[in-house]
Amino acid sequence: MSATIISGKELAKEKRLAMKSEVDELQEKGVQPGLAVILVGEDPASQSYVRAKKKACEETGIYSRLDELPTSISEQELLHKIAELNQDKAIDGILVQLPLPTHISEKKVIETIDPDKDVDGFHPINIGRMMTGQDTFLPCTPYGIIEMIKSKNISIAGKHAVVIGRSNIVGKPVGQLLLNENATVTYCHSRTENMQEFIQSADIVVAAVGKQRFIHGDDLKAGAVVIDVGVNRNEEGKLIGDVDFDSAVQKASYITPVPGGVGPMTITMLLKNTIQSAEKRT
C-alpha cells in the first residue's frame, strides 16, 4: 500500500485562483483588500517568509504594504505603528512577522492588533471565538490543515486525531479545529508517557513537534491520515519534516509532503482571512 499525497502546493494554487476572482469582484464594488506586514530586523527566514507573502498577494490582487523596521526599534514605537495601521482604512489585515527581538513582548504586540484585522488569528479574542465555534479569523496553519484534509473528502467526525505538539501557533489550535469538526482529540507532547501507543491508535496524526523524522511508519496505524507540519533541515541542508516520509508513505492512507505540503497552505489561508476582512467593507 502507498499513501495518496495531499499536495498543499497544488491545493494552494487552486484556492488562490478562486481568491483572485473574489478580489476582482470586490474591486468592482470599490474595495481593494489590503494586507500590512511588519518585519522587525533582518532574520533570513523571516525575510524569506515575507517575500513569499508579498508574492502571494501580488498573484491574487491583494494590496500589500511592507514596513521593514530596525531591530533597535523600541516596543512602544512598534505598538504605535500597529495602532496607526488599526486606524488605516486601506488595511484589512495586519501581520507582525514572528519572532521579534527579545526586548519586545510578542504578547503585547499581538494584543495591540485590532481583532478585526488580526488575519494571523493569534489575538486572544479570536482564539476565544475559535474555541467556542464562533465565526472568526482562524490561525493560518491549522486552518490550512483542515482544508487539506477536507480537500480529499476525508471524514473527520468520530475519528481519533492525535496532535503531537502543543504550541499556541499550531498544536493547540489545530486540536481545537479538529474537535470543532467532531473528532476525538488527544494531545501528545514532551511529557507524554507511552506516546507510541497514542500514535498507533490514531486515525489522523498531526505532527508538529519540530524534530526531524520523529515519527516512522512503524509508529502508525495502517491507513492513518498523516499531516506533517515539521520544517527541519538535515545535515545536507535539505528540508524535511517531523515524519519519516519513506516509511510512513507505505503505512498511511494519505500523507502530506515536506516541502510542498502544509507550508503553501499557511500563506493561502492568510490571504483568505484578508479577503474575509475586506468583505466586511462591502
Buried (B, 14 or more C-beta within 10 A) or exposed (E): EEBEBBBBBEBBEEBBEEBBEBBEEBEEEEBBBBBBBBBBBEBEEBBEBBEBBBEBBEBBBBBBBBBEBEEEBEBEEBBEBBEEBBEEEEBBBBBBBBEBBEEBBEEBBBBBBBBBBBBBBBBEBBBEBBBEEEEBBBBBBBBBBBBBBEBEEBBBEEBBBBBBBBBEBBBBBBBBBBBBBEBBBBBBEEEBEEBBEBBBEBBBBBBBBBEBBBBBBEBBBEEBBBBBBBBBEEEEEEBBBBBBBEBBBBBBBBBBBBBBBBBBBBBBBBBBBBBBBBBEEE
